[in-house]
Every structure is written in C-alpha cells, then in structure tokens.
Amino acid sequence: MKGFVPAYKFKNVEFLGEALNILSSEPDVWKPFAGGTDLMVLLEAGKLPHENYLNIWNLNELRGIEVTDQHVTLGALTTYTQIQSHQVLRAEFPMLCQAASETGGLAIQNRGTLGGNIVNASPAADSPPALLVYDAELELISTAGSRWVPYDGFHTDYKKMLIRGDELLSRIRLPRTSKNLKHYYRKVGTRKAQAISKVCFAALATVAGPQLQDVRIALGSVAPIPIRCVKTESALRNQSITPINELLELGKAALAIEISPIDDIRSTADYRLKVSLNLLGEFLSTLS
C-alpha cells in the first residue's frame, strides 16, 4: 500500500540557520532529509515512519569538499557522484569511492548523499565500513554550536545514533596519511549492481617487511550496526604475514567470535559468516 502524501508534512528551508532554528524549537518533531532516495522508497511502500520532514537539499552550507594537509572534509550533502569524481578521494580514499560507485544506479548516485547514507543508519549501507577504517569524524551542529565525534561509536544500536533531535550532520572529516596503505573493499549482494549488501567488508593495512604493522577491519550487514572489528585487528596486528596459513587461521578464528550475523530476508547467518571469513582470507592473502 502506498503512503498517503497529504498525511505527511514537508517543509523546505533555504538557509542553515533556518533549519537549525526549526530543529531547536521542535526537537525530534522534524526529520531532515536531502536526496530522499530511501525516503521515497518507504513512502511508496507505505512504510514511512515519521510525519514531519524537513528538506535540507538546498542548504549550500552543507556542500563542498575541502582539502588541507591534514584532512579531507566533505559536506554532508556531497553526492556519491561527487565522491567518485574527486581526485584526492580517488587517490587516497579509494574504498569510499568504490562504495559510492556500488550504491544504487546512476540516478541514486546523482541524488543520494554521504550524510544521508550515515544518518539513515542502515547496517547494510555501503559507505560506513569504509568510513570506519578511514577513522572518519562527524561534525554535528545545532543552534548551540558544533561538536566533532568519532564515527566509530556513532551508531549505538539499530537505527540509533549519537545525534540529538536538534542537531544536523554537517560535515565528514577524513584524516590524510602518507603511509603506504593497502586498501581492500568488497560488497557481496544478490546482484553485481543495485543490490543491498549481504556482507560489506572494508580493510586497511600497513605492511613493514614481513610484518602486518597495522590493520583496520570493518563490516556491514553482520550486526545491528556497521562495526569495527577491533578484536580481530588486535589479533592480527604485528603478526608475520608469512606463512600465510597461520595468519589466516589466526584472523578467521578471531573474526568468527567477533561478529554475530543473523538470518533475514536477504541472507542467512551461516552464509554471512562464511562470506565474511572468506573476504578476510582474500584480504590477508593480498598482503604478501
């Protein structure tokens, strides 16, 4: 059953201050949206959960990509298409660009935003695992000011986040590094493109000679939220990458304990666990 449009209120704003004033005066009443790519699907299915929506698509203050020596900072309204076309992001944050390229089709990529992908809070979203391993930070703003929070820990439970009802996600900040990093990103879904992930895997490694000096691993679709696998990272960090079989055994044993996939309409827990372990193995095998 389709949603009945007159049952909802949609308010447009042209300036950031206007949006923040509305959210401050009626916290938790108005739900911000931008590209609306998920919102329209829910409306069509008659499953749109809120009643009052604030359209922030026209807020230029939430757009743009800024590059400094230390960071690349993306406005929350940066689209997937803009991410893919940015030279520094392609060179230094290729997993984020790959996630953007695998999110929906061209129409979704032209309209969907990175900020929307974050605050929609789906555990199956494509960009969160990449953002987690890149140690992203989020700027949350309100009439009271702004605050930066680590993205790791921002999602607290299914569809729950560390953002107040009077706040907007303003910017996403990625720390730059000159290290020789190895990037690995895989999305496994029913189809090659335009499919919700059954498992989404992102990993980053620094190898010094025969040693896995540092490693970061994050997964989507294997828990109520996108997760950093810190226990698996700890088990692998500073280990020798040869012989590879010992490294694979160590990593897979740790990951099998750390994640707890579930059965749902898209896949089974057993399949998700097996795929996650296989992707970890594939990632580690690329390091030698």
N, C-alpha and C positions, 0 to 999 in steps of 0.2 A: 504494500500500500504506500502510495506516495505521500510525502509530507504536505500539509495544507499551508501554503505560503502565508495567507493572512493570519495564521496562528502565531507567527513569529514577528519580532520587531528587528529591523535592520537600520542602523544609524551610520551615516557616513561622516568622517571627520577629515579635515584638510591640514590640520596642524598638530604637532605632537603635544603641545600644551593643552589643546582642547581635549585630546584623547585622555591624557593623564588626569585632567580635571573630572571628566566623566567617571573614570575608574575610581578616583578618590572619593567622589561624592556618593557613589553606589557600588562599593566593592563587592565582588562576586556576583553582581547582577548582570553586567555586560561581559560577554566573552569576545575578545578580539579575534579577528580573522583577517587574512590577507589574500593569498591566492585562492583560497576556498576550494581547493581540489578535493580534499576529504569531506569538507562540509557539504558540498553539492551531492556527493555520493550518498551521504547519510540522509539528506533531505529527500532525495529521490526514493530511497528505501523506506522512508517514513520512520527513521530511527534517530533523527536529530535531537540530542538530549537536552539542549538549553532552549530558552525562548528569546533572549535578547542578545543581538550580535552587533559588534562594533567593527565597522570596516576601516582597517588601517592601511589599505593598499596605497593610498595616495600620500602617505607620510614620507616625504623626501629625507627627513632626518634619520630614517631607518634604512637608508640605501647607501650604496657605495662600498668599495673595497680599498682600505688604506694599508700601505706597506711602509714599515720602518725597518731599521736594522734589527730590531728585536722581535717584532711581531707582524703578522698579517691579521688585520681586523676586518671582519665582514659585517655589514649591516644586516639586521635580521630579515630584511626583505630582499636580500640577494637571492636571485633565482638559480635553479640548477643549471640553466643555460649559461648564465654569467659566470658561475663557478668553473664550468668546463672551458670557457674561453679565456680565462685569466692566466697569463704567462707564468707568474710566480707560483700560483697554486698548482699548475700543471707540473712545474719543475720540482717543487718542494713538498707538496701535499697531494701526490698522485692518487692516493686512495680516496680522498674526498672527491676528487674529480671523477674517479671511476664510479663511486657511489651515486654521484649526480647523474652520470650517463646511464645508469641502470635503474633510475627511478622513473617508472611510467614511460610514456611515449613523449614525443616532441612537444605536444600541447601541454602536458603536465610539466615538463621541464621548463617551458617558457613562462609558466604561471606559478608553479609551486615554489616555495621559499625555504631556505635553510632554517630560518626561525620557526616556520610552521611545522617543519619536519621534527624539530626538537619538542615544541610545546604540545604537539598533537599526542606525544608520549606513547606512541605505539612501540612495543618491544620488537616488532618486526621491521621497523624503519631502517632505511638503507644507510643513512649518514651517521647515526650515533656510534656504531663501532669504530669508524674511522676517527671521529671526533674524540672518542675516549683515548685511543692510543696516541693521538697527537696532543694530548694534555690540554684540550680546549678549556677556555674560561668563558663565562657568560656575564654580560652586563645586564642587570635588572634595574629598571628606572621607575620612579613614581614622583609624585609632587614633593615627596620628602627628600628626594635626591637619588643617587645611583649607588649600586654596590656590585662588586665583581664576586662571582662564586665559581669554584671549580665545576666543570661539567660532570666529572666523576663524583657521584653523590647527589647530583641534582634530581635524578629520578629516585623516589623513595619507595614506591610500590606501583602497582598497575594504575596508570593514568594519574598518579600523584607526584607532585614536584615541589621543589623548594621555591615557589614563586607565589607571592601574595596576590589576593584578589584585586589590589590597587596597582599592581606592577605590570610593566610590559618588558618582554625580552627585547633589548635594544641592539646589542652587538655580540658577536662571537669572536674571540681572540685566540689566535694560534701562535705559540712561540716558535720562532725560527731557530734552526740549528745548522751548523756547518758540518756536522758529523756525517760520515759515510754510512747512511742508514739503508737497510733493506726493507722494502715495503711489500706487504702481501695482503690482497683483498679478494675475497670470493663471496659471491651471493649465490645460493642454491635455491631455486624455485621450481615450480612445475614447468615453466617455460623459460626459454632463453631471455625473453624480454617481457615487460609489462606483467610481471607476476609478483605477488607478495612473497617475501622470502620464507623458506622453511628453516634455513640457517644462514646467518650472515656473519662472516669471520673477517677480522682485520688484525694484522700483526705487524710489529715494527721491531727490528733487531739491529744491534751493533755488534759486529764480529771483529775481534782483535786476534789475529793469528788463528790458532786452533780453538780459541775460547769464545763462547757466547757471552760477551761482556754485559750486554743489557738486552732486555726483551720486554715488549708490552703486547698484550693479547686482549682482545675484546670480542664479544659475540652478541648477536641479536637473535631473537626467536627461541632462546633456550631458557628463558626465565621471565618473570613478570615485567622486567625492565632490561634494557641493554646493560651488559655487565663487563667490567674489567676483571680479568681472571688473575688476581694478584697472587693467589697461592700457586698457581701454575707458573707464573712468572718467577716467583721466588725459587721454585724447584729447579727451574732451568737456568737461572742467572749464574754466570761464572762457571758454567759447565763446559767441558770439552765437546766440540761438535763432531769429534771422531773418537771411537767408532759411532756411526750414526745410529745404529740399532739401540745402543744404550741410551742415547739422548731421546730417541722416540719412545722407548719404554718408560723412561722417567717422566716425560711430558704427558703422555697419554694417561698414565696412572693418576697423575695429579689432576688433569682436566676432568677425568671421569668422576672424580669425587666432587669437584668444584661446581659443576653445572647440574641442573635438575630439570631437563626438558619435560614437557607434558604432551599428552595426546590432545589434539584438537582437530578441527575440520580440515586443516591443511596438511597435517602430517601426524606421525606417531612419535612418542618419546624415544622409542628404540631407534627409529630412523635418524632422528635429530642427533642422538648421542653418537651413533656410528659415523654420520657425516662430519660432525664436529671433530671427532678423533682423527678421521681421515684428512681433514683440512689442516689440522695441526701437524700431522705427519708430512703432508705435502710442503707446508711452510718450512718446517725444520730441515727437510731434505734439500731445500734450495740454498741453505746457508753454507754448505761445504764447497 
